[in-house]
């Protein structure tokens, strides 16, 4: 339970024992220590829970190497969950169990259908503005379908060109005050973002907003953590080195759903208000 008397919900998914076989596209493959990755994943989940997030596990998928990157399976906004259609065929089987899990929270499901493709990691929500990276995993048809689902709810969808990294959130995320933070070498067009702060390390571009002034950040970017602390934020540091080897970051390992008043008894199955990024 958080200081504001709410429980926040997040979906997570236990890593596959085949994690080391996960896809890589923009970096060289390096060996992954699966046992260490399992420990890091548990520490990540523990960090969420220690900061007021109640986690729900999507059923594990031992045969799907990338399945721990559960963020890619969906995008939630207000009471709608857009269910992804991954740009990599190998990842399409990850989606159905994640969709069934989020539906328990009362979301209305809207699936991306062919010829559209969309990965959740390509979507950055900043208030009612939704930035979507158009690149190797998400195409124009997928973006149009996402816009059709979310714009009637008050969202503005902005397409962002993406050629240098796997997903948009591999390049940029946002701070609680809506400032976009990013790693400049990974960004095609900084001008698309109205307020931008350049980070000194690549992993410093990735944060998860935990609530209040707390932000989850990877252990491999100490200068970035210090920079965030200098502007009044409280970095919560986790080591996800084995997931970084597969182009993962702190956003990829969970789907942050929403806040729900504890006094209302809100649980899976209740209506879902707007979700945090």
URLINSUL-V837416 format. One record per pair of residues at least 24 apart in sequence whose ideal C-beta (glycine too) atoms are under 8 Angstrom apart, sorted by the first residue. I is the first residue (numbers start at 1). J is the second residue. D is the distance in Angstrom with one decimal. If there is no record, write none. Layout:
# URLINSUL-V837416
[[I,J,D] [I,J,D]]
This chain:
# URLINSUL-V837416
[[1,52,6.2] [1,262,6.0] [2,51,7.7] [2,52,3.5] [2,211,5.6] [2,212,7.7] [3,52,7.8] [3,212,6.9] [4,211,7.6] [4,212,8.0] [4,259,7.8] [5,261,7.1] [5,262,5.9] [5,263,7.1] [6,52,7.5] [6,259,4.5] [6,260,6.4] [6,261,5.8] [6,262,6.1] [7,52,7.0] [7,53,7.9] [7,54,5.1] [7,259,7.6] [7,260,5.9] [7,262,5.3] [7,266,7.3] [8,52,5.5] [8,53,4.6] [8,54,6.9] [8,211,6.6] [8,256,7.1] [8,257,7.5] [8,258,7.0] [8,259,5.3] [8,260,7.7] [8,276,7.6] [9,53,6.9] [9,54,5.4] [9,55,7.8] [9,56,6.7] [9,105,6.6] [9,256,7.9] [9,257,4.3] [9,258,6.0] [9,260,6.7] [10,48,5.6] [10,53,4.7] [10,54,7.4] [10,55,5.2] [10,56,7.4] [10,254,4.6] [10,255,6.4] [10,256,5.0] [10,257,6.2] [11,55,7.4] [11,56,5.5] [11,57,7.7] [11,58,5.6] [11,70,5.7] [11,98,6.9] [11,101,6.1] [11,102,6.4] [11,254,6.3] [11,255,4.2] [11,257,6.8] [12,41,7.9] [12,44,7.8] [12,45,5.5] [12,48,7.5] [12,55,5.0] [12,56,7.4] [12,57,5.8] [12,58,7.2] [12,70,6.3] [12,253,6.5] [12,254,5.1] [13,57,6.4] [13,58,4.3] [13,59,7.9] [13,60,6.6] [13,61,7.4] [13,67,5.6] [13,68,5.5] [13,70,4.2] [13,98,7.4] [14,38,7.9] [14,41,6.9] [14,57,6.3] [14,60,4.4] [14,68,7.0] [15,41,5.3] [15,67,7.5] [15,68,4.0] [16,60,7.3] [16,61,6.2] [16,62,5.3] [16,63,6.9] [16,64,5.7] [16,65,5.3] [16,66,7.8] [16,67,5.3] [16,68,6.8] [17,62,5.8] [18,62,7.0] [18,63,6.7] [18,64,7.5] [18,65,4.4] [19,65,5.7] [19,66,8.0] [19,68,6.6] [19,242,7.5] [19,246,7.3] [20,65,7.3] [21,65,4.2] [22,65,4.2] [22,66,4.5] [22,69,7.9] [22,246,4.3] [23,65,7.5] [23,66,6.0] [23,88,5.9] [23,90,6.6] [23,91,7.5] [23,246,7.4] [23,247,8.0] [24,245,7.9] [24,246,6.1] [24,247,5.9] [25,136,6.4] [25,166,5.4] [25,247,6.9] [26,164,7.1] [26,165,5.7] [26,166,5.6] [26,247,6.6] [27,245,7.9] [27,247,6.1] [29,245,7.9] [30,245,5.1] [31,245,7.8] [32,242,5.1] [32,245,5.3] [32,246,6.7] [33,242,5.6] [34,242,7.5] [36,241,7.7] [36,242,5.4] [37,68,8.0] [37,242,3.7] [37,243,6.5] [40,238,7.3] [40,239,5.6] [40,240,5.4] [40,241,7.0] [40,242,5.9] [40,243,7.0] [41,68,6.4] [41,243,7.8] [41,253,6.8] [43,238,6.0] [43,239,7.0] [44,238,5.2] [44,240,6.4] [44,250,7.5] [44,253,5.5] [44,254,7.7] [47,216,6.3] [47,236,5.8] [47,238,5.2] [48,210,7.6] [48,216,7.6] [48,254,6.5] [51,210,4.4] [51,211,6.7] [51,214,5.8] [51,216,7.7] [51,236,6.3] [52,210,7.3] [52,211,6.0] [53,210,7.3] [53,256,7.3] [55,254,7.4] [56,101,6.5] [56,104,7.9] [56,268,7.0] [58,97,5.6] [58,98,4.8] [58,101,4.7] [59,97,4.8] [59,101,7.4] [61,93,7.2] [61,94,6.3] [61,97,6.9] [64,90,7.9] [64,91,7.4] [64,93,6.0] [64,94,5.5] [65,90,7.9] [66,90,7.3] [66,91,5.6] [66,94,7.0] [66,246,7.3] [67,94,5.0] [68,243,7.2] [68,248,7.8] [68,252,7.9] [68,253,6.2] [69,121,7.2] [69,243,7.8] [69,246,7.9] [69,248,5.8] [69,252,4.3] [69,253,6.7] [70,94,7.8] [70,98,6.0] [70,252,7.7] [70,253,6.9] [70,254,6.5] [70,255,5.7] [71,120,4.7] [71,121,5.5] [71,169,7.8] [71,251,5.8] [71,252,5.0] [71,253,7.1] [71,254,6.5] [71,255,5.5] [72,119,4.5] [72,120,4.6] [72,121,4.9] [72,137,8.0] [72,167,7.7] [72,252,7.0] [73,98,3.8] [73,99,7.2] [73,120,6.0] [73,255,7.4] [74,98,6.1] [74,99,6.8] [74,102,6.0] [74,120,5.4] [74,255,6.1] [75,118,7.6] [75,120,5.1] [75,123,4.6] [75,125,7.7] [75,130,7.9] [75,146,6.7] [76,102,7.0] [76,107,6.3] [76,255,6.8] [76,257,6.0] [76,258,7.5] [76,272,7.3] [76,275,4.1] [77,125,6.5] [77,130,6.9] [77,150,5.0] [77,153,6.2] [77,155,6.0] [77,274,6.7] [77,275,6.2] [78,150,7.9] [78,153,4.7] [78,154,7.6] [78,272,7.6] [78,273,6.7] [78,274,4.8] [78,275,7.5] [79,106,7.1] [79,107,6.2] [79,108,5.7] [79,153,7.8] [79,271,6.2] [79,272,5.1] [79,273,7.1] [80,107,6.4] [80,108,5.1] [80,109,7.8] [80,110,5.8] [80,149,5.7] [80,150,6.7] [80,153,6.5] [81,107,3.9] [81,108,7.1] [81,109,5.4] [81,110,7.2] [82,110,5.1] [82,111,7.6] [82,112,6.5] [82,118,7.3] [82,145,7.5] [82,146,5.4] [82,149,5.1] [82,150,7.1] [83,109,5.5] [83,110,6.8] [83,111,4.4] [83,112,6.6] [84,112,5.9] [84,118,5.1] [84,119,5.8] [84,120,5.3] [85,111,7.1] [85,112,3.9] [85,113,6.8] [85,114,7.1] [85,116,5.9] [85,117,5.3] [85,118,6.0] [85,142,6.7] [86,117,6.8] [86,118,7.9] [86,119,5.6] [86,137,6.7] [87,117,4.2] [87,118,7.6] [87,119,5.8] [87,136,6.2] [87,137,3.2] [87,138,6.2] [87,139,7.2] [88,137,6.5] [91,119,7.9] [98,255,7.7] [102,255,7.1] [102,257,7.3] [104,268,3.8] [104,269,5.9] [105,257,6.0] [105,258,7.6] [105,268,5.0] [105,269,7.0] [105,270,7.0] [105,272,5.3] [106,268,7.7] [106,269,5.8] [106,270,5.2] [106,271,4.7] [106,272,4.8] [107,272,5.0] [110,145,7.8] [110,149,4.4] [112,142,5.2] [112,145,5.2] [112,146,7.2] [113,145,7.1] [115,139,7.4] [115,141,5.0] [116,141,3.8] [116,142,3.7] [116,143,8.0] [116,144,7.2] [116,145,4.9] [117,141,7.4] [117,142,4.9] [118,142,3.5] [118,143,7.1] [118,145,7.3] [118,146,6.1] [119,167,6.1] [120,255,7.2] [121,166,7.3] [121,167,3.5] [121,168,7.0] [121,169,5.1] [121,170,7.2] [121,251,6.9] [121,252,5.9] [122,162,7.1] [122,167,5.0] [122,168,4.6] [122,169,7.3] [123,168,6.9] [123,169,7.7] [124,168,5.7] [124,169,5.9] [124,172,6.3] [124,173,6.4] [124,174,6.4] [124,180,7.9] [124,277,6.5] [125,275,7.5] [125,276,7.8] [125,277,4.4] [126,174,4.7] [126,178,5.1] [126,180,7.1] [126,277,6.7] [127,178,6.1] [128,154,5.4] [128,155,5.3] [128,156,6.1] [129,155,7.4] [129,156,5.1] [129,158,6.3] [130,155,5.0] [130,156,6.9] [130,157,5.0] [130,158,7.0] [131,158,5.0] [131,160,5.2] [131,168,6.4] [131,172,7.7] [131,192,7.5] [131,193,7.7] [132,157,6.1] [132,158,7.1] [132,159,5.7] [132,160,6.6] [132,168,7.0] [133,160,5.0] [133,161,7.8] [133,162,3.8] [133,167,6.2] [133,168,3.0] [133,169,8.0] [133,171,7.7] [134,159,5.3] [134,160,6.9] [134,161,6.0] [134,162,6.0] [135,161,7.5] [135,162,3.3] [135,163,6.2] [135,165,7.8] [135,166,7.8] [135,167,7.6] [135,168,7.7] [136,162,7.7] [136,166,6.9] [137,166,7.0] [137,167,6.6] [138,162,7.9] [158,192,6.6] [160,188,7.4] [160,189,7.1] [160,192,5.5] [161,188,4.5] [161,189,5.9] [162,188,6.3] [163,188,5.7] [164,188,6.5] [165,247,7.7] [166,247,4.7] [167,247,7.8] [167,252,7.9] [169,206,6.7] [169,249,6.7] [169,251,4.8] [169,252,7.5] [170,205,7.6] [170,206,7.5] [170,247,6.4] [170,249,6.3] [171,205,6.1] [172,205,5.9] [173,205,6.3] [173,206,5.5] [173,207,5.1] [173,208,7.8] [173,251,6.3] [173,277,7.4] [174,207,7.9] [174,209,7.6] [174,277,6.1] [175,207,7.1] [175,209,7.7] [175,215,7.2] [175,228,7.6] [175,233,7.0] [176,209,5.8] [176,213,6.7] [176,215,7.6] [176,233,7.4] [181,205,5.8] [181,207,6.9] [199,224,4.8] [199,227,7.0] [200,224,5.8] [200,227,6.7] [203,244,6.8] [203,249,6.6] [206,249,3.8] [206,250,5.2] [206,251,5.8] [207,250,6.8] [207,251,7.8] [208,250,5.1] [208,251,5.7] [208,254,7.2] [208,256,6.9] [209,256,7.7] [209,276,5.8] [209,277,6.0] [210,236,6.2] [211,276,8.0] [216,250,5.1] [217,250,6.4] [218,244,6.9] [218,249,6.7] [218,250,5.6] [220,244,6.7]]
